[in-house]
C-alpha cells in the first residue's frame, strides 16, 4: 500500500501514556502525539480541510494563491496541501515566532511576511490585517482565516475526535488541549460530548490571553491582554471557532511553567515537542492532580514537534536569558512543605457554622482555612474577610460556612518554584494548596513563602 500524495498521510496519530511527569496523580494521562502528521503538527488536519472545502465551494480555483496569518504550523499544513494541489502560498506571521518555523515555510516555497507582535488585531500592521489586505489585492487568492473558518472545527470533529474515541475504546473521561483558534478544542469536544455528555473538556490558556476570564464572566477584558511568549495558544480576539459552551473549564499556564514542562517531556518521557505542548500537559496535570480518581482517563493534545523550538526552549542560553533556567536554584513547593513543623492540614466543613470557623482561626492562630465538602475542597475563609463581614452583620456567625465562604485556594504542583508560587498569591487567593508525595493536601501561606525567601 502507498499514498498518492503526502496529504493522505495526515491523521491517525498515536496515543502515548505519560509515566514519569504524572507521578502522584491518579488515573491515566494519555497524549495524542500530533507531530506524527507529515507537517509535524495538529494543524495539518484543519489546513487540508479548509483547502478542500474552499475547492468544493469554488472559492479556491486552479493556480490560485493561499494567503494566511499563521504562527507557523497552519502555514506548514497549508504549504503541504498547496504543493500537492498546485497552489502558491503567502503567509503573514509575528516576530515572536521561532526562526525555525519561518525557515520551514520558506523551504516549502512559501513567501513569509513578518509582522509586529505587540499591536492590536485591528492595527494595519497586525498579521491578521496584512493577510486580509493581501487577499483583497491579489486576484484568485484564498484567505482561509483559520480563526473564523468553521472548517477548522469540522476537521477535528471528523478526524481527531473519532480517533480519540476509538483509541481509548470509549473510556476517555477528560479531554485537554491548548486553545488558540479553538478548532482542535471545540471540534474534538463536540464529538466526544455527543458520544458521552459527561466527558469534561479542559481548555489550556496562557497569561496575556482573554479566554479564561471571558469564559468565567462573559466579559472581554482588554486589561487581560499583554504580550506573552508561548506560541500557538491564547488570543487577544474571540475566534468563531471557540465555542465556549463546549469548554467546561480554562486553566492558565505561565510561559515559564510551559517551557520547563516542555523540557521535562523530552527528558523524562522521550516526547520532543513544542512549547504549547508543555502548556497543555502542565495545565492538564494541575487539573488532574486535584480532580482525578483512579478510573479517570484524560487525553491531551501535543500539537507540534520540538525541532521548531531549537533556538528557544531547547537552547539553555535562551532559557536562562528569559529566566526559565536559573543559575541560582529556587525553592519549590516540595521544599517549603518539608520545612513546615505541623504538616497536618486544618480544614472546616461547608456545613459547619461560621462561629465554629472563627474559634478554629483564633484557637489555632491561623489566618486562613480551606473549606471542604466531603473529600472536595470547595471554598476558603480568611480571618480578615470574616471579621469584616461579622462587623457588618454579627448574625453571620450562625450561618453555615458554605453561605459566606470565598473561592477555594488554588492547587499547585510540587515542582512549582517559589517565584511562580508567589505570583499566584493575591488578595483573592491568599494561600495555595498542594498534594505531597503521599497525596495528602498541604497548605502554603504567605508566611511560608516569606520564610522560604529568607533562607
Steps between C-alpha positions, in 0.01 A plus 500: 500500500619854428360855508458693179610823673631613838165645611352150519737431790322755722327362811491174695767623741590284803390526863784466752472459879692743721690319773749721685363855498171363637652366822254527789201566273210256487349369178657470156640789296539433128644738241408511133829557324413721206855542374449168322304695238715569189523870583591409860194667651129471574437788258544270198149370565313827479727649232405223259132525596491877440661459158271215392187680621608814312548292184152349535350846549681636192691755709841349422563446130792340310817710509375699799693643795438405862553795737486445877606649831673224696721429799678254271331163529186583302726641232688171487177305451376741236838488323483120478146516364607768252791291373277195454230701325704757305437829685731785606526618864555832678507497880504780757633426847623683809852586605466281813483179297808280494747537215467127431130536416568780254789311342282190449227702327752659265659161433162385371490786254273737691547875523507607868430854624603580860267733694532656850355305793418783738229674298120479519328252267336794322834675440584501125842355589357195680542167330121464486454829310798452268368159390149637441641794301707272275194285438311805368792611281606169342266351236391137535615481863348318796521621860417194717479707823552208736354699791149539356490225234284227651666240278767516771262360763346258250840343426540392861138398538546270200848362576669574835191444715409162346864387524510579874170323563616191311851493646370518859218255422257763625664515844616862473355715783690826447646685202758780524656721236647844458249748361615736225273502198276259692459246222673206668344563840145549376495249213624218722283607795186511286557146373592354839211667683258364242635155582496557878360824641685453832843540337673814631692731266785701652630794299856611559554877481799725561551818699448792261200334334130585540348150490486395867343819632255517210386143570452572870344847481382562144712816502761571232754672723771684310696527826559125471693553176878535508791349306598142581752256360321168454418444135174359368263539797301787648359796310419869522188439288203262519523268198176353368650153541506545879164372622517571873199276568714199407781590743428415863793680658809702408836475675766766444866396479799733519763516226757369746298202623425409139865526398628291791234231444589488130859414591381241756288327236809462283732381775262288707248372244699507175244737343685768305219752475434872469436773756119483505522125560663585832211738573243233422663235718573735790141626506356150459707370791395793720138406436553125543700545819193642670206333327601153379401158628670173410245435225542829313663510156615829352622559144725803446590640157872552435478736201846503343866395489798633692714571193314829461626619837868407490609863531257564786374233739782255428773766518639541854628853436159616374327333794731668752468838328124479542517384863375149425825334606666669793868496591378509862253245627152587626322319778205296381164423660648166600786675684260737676265235639802293611596787733157534657492393866134396499414322180138415582255717307226669701170524315138577574189345348267698278210408729667628823403833652702817443537536878684166510732617222584813701587285802734288287669803343557658842583182687752373246646844430450468126389760245320282252330164479389282207133398484413140414193310388589137553834447325459806274651842570214736421589834657709696748474740794750768603498674838501854359204441268299313765566780750381764255180307430432443873543870576244581233264223614571321834223251424718338234661284770190281499508442122675203343851540367369419151287814505791740555809320366726638227639314198720196574874546520697422184666158476863495380751231414786382721754618243371859478778737602467780752489772232200331337334435837535862608341620176189294583452662842251787463240686706243252374723191538692536826638145520581201282426129532730219389487121519814347648658174385254304716212687330417686825392862451725768654468878512759764405439844648655841445699444819639175358610680184667782696679244717625311191623823339695590814684168511 
